Amino acid sequence: MKTWTKEEGLDYLDKLINEIGEIKNIGRKSSEHVRWLSNTLTFLEELFGEKSLYYSNLQHLPWRETGNMIVDARNYEYEVAEKHNHAFKKQMEQARGFLLSARDQLERNNINDLYVKSSASTNTFIKLLKLGEGKLRKIIRQAPTTEKEIQDKYEDLLISAEFSYSREFPHIEYSCKHYIPDFSFPEIDLAVELKLCKKDKKLLIAQLNDDIVAYKTKFTTILFIIYDLGNISDVDEFKSSFEKQENVFVQIIKH
């Protein structure tokens, strides 16, 4: 999938808009129309996402007359073709309107703020939540002594479930310090950090607060998975202090 710059996006939108007049004259179902439509949908999906209004509206244009048609039976085929062609030209103008609106949005906004994530992102995140809650404790037989033990077990689960992820990436510099999430999922803009709570709960709270501030500079969503050896007595209270922040989630796995 191509990564667009703002300038490239504006230029390509101008190109697509300028081609509409010629496509209208060539006609519906032509190779030129099919090519233009395919290129336009691909561009809109890459820049705005398949769940965006621009992609959805253009994808659902029928390129033909869909209402009732009153025609002369003596010229049936000709009149039906004319009505379809008339509707096609109107819908190409609707497409022009969608693309002009998309151009306005791109011109006014940061290109990285325009992408609308698909429901697949939500489904992937839900699967990750279930993975930690349902399986991590089952594959840890003895109380871990280091966070790396938990990270390795979690990675085993990710591999077996065929998730696409990066480990210990990216390196984030914030406030003269370096932060590295244990796992990242670029396709859904998620950082996952695993912690081991042995004794010092106050230190853990400080670490989470620091991580949130740093990771929010790169990721929309953060998931903390805390493997607790019996030091967190009130799980709901502990989680709520962090989950009040937007798109921050905390799972506590009890040994």
N, C-alpha and C positions, 0 to 999 in steps of 0.2 A: 504494500500500500504506500503510495507516494505521500511524502510530507511536504505540504505546501507552505510557502511564505505568503505573507499578506499581499505583496506586490504581484507574485505569480497568480494568486487567486483572483485578484481584481482583473488582471490582463486576460485570464482564461474565461472569466465571466463575460467580459466585453466581447471576446471571440464568439462564445456561444450565442450571445444575444444578437450579434451582428449577422449570424448565419440564419436566423429565423426567417427573414424575408425570402431568401433563396429557397429554403426548405418548403415554405408555403407554396411557392410557385411550382416546385417539382412534384409535390403531392404526397399523400399518405401512402404508407407501405412501401415507399421507394427505399432503395439501399441507402440513399443519403439521409433520409429521415431516421431509419433504424440506426445508422451509425451515429448521428447527432444525438439521438435519445440515449443510446448506450453510453456515449462519452459523457453526456450531461449527468446521468444518474451515477456513474462511477465517480465523477468529480464531486457531486453533492454528498455522496456517501463518505468520501474521504475527508471532506472539509467540515461537513455539518453533522454527519452520522445518519444511519438509515432510519432513526426514529425522529429525525428533524421534520418540521412542517414542510420544508422545501423539498426534501427527498420524497416524502409521503405524498404530497400534493401532485408532484410531477409524475410519480409512479402510477397514480390512480387515474390519470387522464386517459379516457378511452380511445381518443383519436378517431371518433366516428359519432354518428347520430345515435343516441340511445333512447330517445323518446318515440312516441307514436308518429308515424309518417303517413300522410295522405298523398297518394300519387296517382297519376293517370295510368291505368293498366296497359294502355297502348304504348307508353314509353317507360314502362316499369323500371327496367335496369338502368336507363339513363338517369331518371329522376332520383332513384335511390342513390346512385353514385354521386349525383350532384349534392344531395342533402348530406351525405357522409363527408364530401369534400368541403362543404360550407362549415359543418361542425368542426372538421379538422382544422380549418383556418382560424376559427374562433378559439379553439383550444391551444393552438400555437401562440396566440396572443395572450392567453392565460399563462402559458409557460413563460412568455416574455415578462409578464408581471411578476411571477414567482422569482425569476432570476434577477430582475431589477431590485426586488425587495432583498434578496440574498446579498446583492452587491452593496445595498445601503447598510445592511447589518455588518458586513465585513469592513466597510469603510469606517464605520463608527466604533468598532470594537477591536479588542485584542483577538487575534486569530485563535489563540489557545482557549478562549472562553466560549467559542461558538459550537464546539462539538457536543452533540447530545448522545449520551451513552445509551446503548441498546439494552433491552431487558436481559440479554445474555450476560451482561455485567452483573446484574442483580442475582441471576441464577448461579453464576460462578462464586460470588461472595457467599451466598447461602450454603453452597456445597462446602466451602472452606470452613464456615462456622460449624457445620455438622461434623466435619472431619476432626476438628479439635475436640469438640464436646463428646463425640461418640467413640473415638478410637484411640486418642493419644494415651489415655490412662491405661488402656488394655494392653498396650505393647511395652509399657514400662513396668518391669517386674520388681526391681529393687529401687529404693529411694535414691534418686540421682544426687550427685554431689556437685556437679557443674552444669552450667547452662548448655554447654556444648552437647552433653548427653541428650538433653531434651531436643535441641535443634536437630541433631542427627536422626532421632526417632521421628520427628515431625517431617523431615525431608524424606524418610522412607515412605511415609504415608502419601506425600505429594507425588512421589515417583510411581507408587502403585496405583494412584488415582489418575495418573497421566495429566497432572497440572503443568502448565507452562509458567516458569518462574525463574527468578535470578536469586542466587544466594550471596549475601554480604555485598550487596550492590544497590544503589550507587553510593559513592562517598559524598557526604554532604558537609560542607563547611558552614558553620553558623556560630557567630559570636566567639570567634577565635578558637573554636573546638571542632573536631571531626566526629561526625555521626554516620554510622553504617547500619541500615536495617538488616535484620537477619535474613529476611526474604522479601522480595518485591515482586509485584505482579503488574507490569507496565500496562497490559491490555485493559485492566480495570482500575488503574491508578491507585494501587493499594500497597501499603507497607505493612509487614507483619513482624512483630518483635516478640520473642519468647523470653520470659524471665523466670528465674527460680527464686522463690521466696523461702529462705531458710530461717533467719532470725530477725534481721533488721528491716522491719516493715517501713520505717521512716525513710531509710535510704532508698528503698524500692519506690516509694511515692515520689521522691525527688528525682529519681531516674526517669520515671514515666513522664513527669511534667517537663523535664528537659527534652526528652525525645519528641513529645508532641509538638513543641514549638519548632524544633529543627525539622522534623519530617513534614510538617505542614507547609514548609517552603517548597517541597517537591511533590507531595502526594495529596490527593483529595481525601483519602480514607486511610485510617490507621487502625490496625487490630493488634491488641496486646493479648498474648496467651500467657497466663501466669500459672506456673506449676507450684502449688502451695503445699508445704510440708507441715501444715497445721498451725500457721501463724496468723491467718486471716479468719477472725471469728465471725464477723458480720460481712458476708459476701456482698449483699445488696448495697450496703452503705459504702463499702470500698469502691465498688464499680460506679456508683452514681456520681461520685465526686469527679470522675473522669468523663463519663458518658454524657454529662451535661454539655460538654463541648461538641460541636457539630462534627459528625462523621468520625467519632472516636468510639471504638468498641473494645470491651474488656471481657475476656473469658478467664475464669478461674477454674483450674483443674485440680481437684483434691487428690492427694496420694492416699 
